[in-house]
Amino acid sequence: MIKSSSFSLHGSLWANKDKLFSNLKLNIKFNKWTIIIGQSGAGKSTLLKIIANLNIPDTFTNNIYKNTNIDLSFSWMAQNDLLLPWLNVIENVTLGQKLRREKINLNKANILLEKVGLINVANHLPSTLSGGMRQRVALARTLMEDNDIILMDEPFSALDTMTRSKIQKLTWSLLKEKTVIMVTHEPLEALLLSDNLYYIHNKQLKPIKLPKTKPLRKINSENVLYCHEYILKLLKKSYTL
């Protein structure tokens, strides 16, 4: 059980001779959604991999360090659902247990498929599912693992607008008490879902003050609309062509 309230990162990151992050400082609060917003190529996905202790290409020089004495476990939700096409839905959800040669907990898997509204397609192959359904399978698989921290790399960007909104709400409702670190380039998505929000500016992470309302925020709220305009102005200054 995690007893700390947060952990932090600091340091720098280069891609070849180009510095992506300089004097980076990031505090991650447990059981909250921390979202990082920035343009493509700014190093957001690589930062997630560093947090998860995953290997990054040799073209990167990593001097980012985590300040924690806790062994943390990680789940990953990506833009692509990463479902194995030869396995059916419930086999994809329980894949982690199978790979670790653990006893498959079908009862838990079925409960999660109920929560994401897919129990009726438990034996279907991914090729028979829509994009939104496939992402819900990925969400159930993430919940099945029950790791300490969930890393999300643009998890909704491949979905159409209406499906995206529904999956955002479902994902937040099922993960609202989890520790989530998400990267995105969509300011409204970041504003609606985050407890703590950072944007990339001058190769550093800068915090953005959020409305006092909690996620999932209402788009038509005056404070949210004002904050959205404010974020757009910040991003306009920080984006480069």
N, C-alpha and C positions, 0 to 999 in steps of 0.2 A: 504493500500500500504506500502511495506517495504522500509523504508528510510535508514536503516543502510546498510553498505557494507558487513558486515560479523558478525558472532558470534563465540564464542569459547567454548571449553570444557577443563576441567582440573580435575585431581584427580586420584583415584586408583580403581581397581576392583579385587575382590578375588572370586575364585570358591572353596568353602569349605576352606581349609587352603592354597590353591595354589594361589599365586598372578598372575593374568593375565596381568594387566597393573599397572605400577608404575610411578607416577609422569607424567601421561598422559597429553599431551598438543596438542590440535588440533584446528586449525583455519579454519572455513568454510566460504568461500566467496560466497555470493549470486550470482546467475546466472552463476555459474561455476560448472564444474564436479570435485568433490573431490573423489579420489579413494584410498582405503586402501587395500594393498596386504599383505597376510600372510598365513601361513599354516592352515589347518583345526584344530579346537580346540583351536585356539589362542585367541578367544573372539571377533572376528569380528562381528558376527551376534548379539551377546549380546550387543555390543556397539551400533549397529543400534537401537535396541529396547530401550536402555537407551536414545538415542537422541530423539526418538519418544514418550518418556514418557509411554512406554508399560511396563506391568508387566513382571518381570523376576523371575525365580524360586528362592525359599528360600535358595537354596544352594549357591547363589551368595551374596556377600556383596558389595554394590555399594556406593562408595564415589566419583563418578564422577559428576561434577556440570556444568551446562550450564550458560555461562555469556551472558545473553540477557534479555532485558525487553520487548521483543516482543512476543506476542502470535502467534506461528507458527503452521500451519497445515501440515500434512504429508500424503503422499501416499506411498504404499509399493509394490514393485515388487520383487517376490521371485523366487527361482529356479523352483518351481512348479507354474503353472499358476493360481491355486486356483479358476478355473472356476466351477460354480455349474452345475453339469451334467444334471439336469432337466430343466435348463433354456437355451433358445437358445442364439445365439451370441449377438444380440442387447439387450436382457434382461440382460445378464451378464454385458454388457457395462454400462447399466443404473441402475445397482443394487443399487449403493450408493444412488441415488435419491429416488428409491423406498423404501429403508430402512428408509430414513429420511422423508418419506411421502411428498416429494416435487413433483411438477409437472414435469413429465418426458419430457425432452427436446429431442424429437426424431430427430429433425432437426440437432442438434449438434452431436448426436450419429451417424447419417448417414454420416455426413461430416467426422467424425473421421474414420469411417469404410472405407470410400473412401480413406483417406490418408494412411491407412495401407493395402489397397488393398483387403478388405474383404466384400465390400458391396454386392457382389453376394452370400454370404453365411450368410447374416444377420439373416435368420430364421432357420439356421441349428443348431443342437445340438453339443456340444463340442466333443462328441464321434465320429463324422464324420470328424473331422479335424485332420490334421497332427500336430506334435509338434510345428513346426514353426508357423503355422496358429494360434494355441492356444495361443502362446506367443504374437502374434500380437493382439489378442483379449484383452489379459491382458494389453498390451500397450495402446490400445484405451480406456480401462476402466480407466487406470491411468490418461490419458489426460482428460477424461471426468470429473474427480474430480477437476482438476485445483487447486491443493493444493500448498502451498508455497515451500515445499521441497519434493523431491522424493527420497526415500530410496530404494536401489537395493541390494538384497542379492543373489549374484551369479546368476543373472537372465538369463544367457545364457548357463549355464554349462550343462543343460540336452539336448542340441541340438547337432546334428552332425556338423562337421567342416564347411561345406559349408553353411548350414542353419544358423549356429551361426554367420558367417561373415556377411551375408545379414541382419540378425536381428540386429546385432550391429550397422551397418551403418544406418538402418532405425530408430532405437531407438535414436541414436545420432542426426540424422537430425531433428527429431520431438521434441527433448528435449534439443537441444544445447543452448537454452537461458534460461533454467530452472536451478534451484539449485538442483543438484543431488549429493547424497552421496552413493557411491557404494563400496561393498567389493567383493574381488575376490582372487583366488589363482593363476590366470593366468597372468604372467608378460607381455606378449605381448598385451593382452586385456587392461590391465591397461595403458600401454604405448600409445596405439593407441587412447584411449578415454579421458584421464585425462587432466584437466587444472592444477590440483594440485595432487601430488602423494605422498603417505606415505607408508612405510613398517614397519612391526613389528619386532623389534630387542631388545633383552634384556628387554622385557616387556614394551617397550616404542614405541612411534610412531616417526619415523625418516623421514624427508622429502627427496625426491629424486629430484635432478635437472633434468628437462626435456629439450628436444631440444627446440629451439626457435620457431619451427613450431607449428602451432595450431592443435588441433584435427580437424578432423579425419586424423591422420598421415599416410603417405604412408610407407608400410612395407619395401620396397626396398630402402628407403632413407638411405644414409650412416650414417647420424647422428642418425637415429632411430635404425639402426642395432647396432651401437656402444653403444647406451644407453641401448638397450636390453641386450647385453652382460654384461654391467656394473650392471644392475639390477639382472641378474642371479647370478653374483658373490656375490652381497650383500645378496641375499636370501639364497645362499648356506651356508654362514656364520651364518645366523640367524635361519635356520631350524634345528629342533631336531627330532630324531626318537622316 
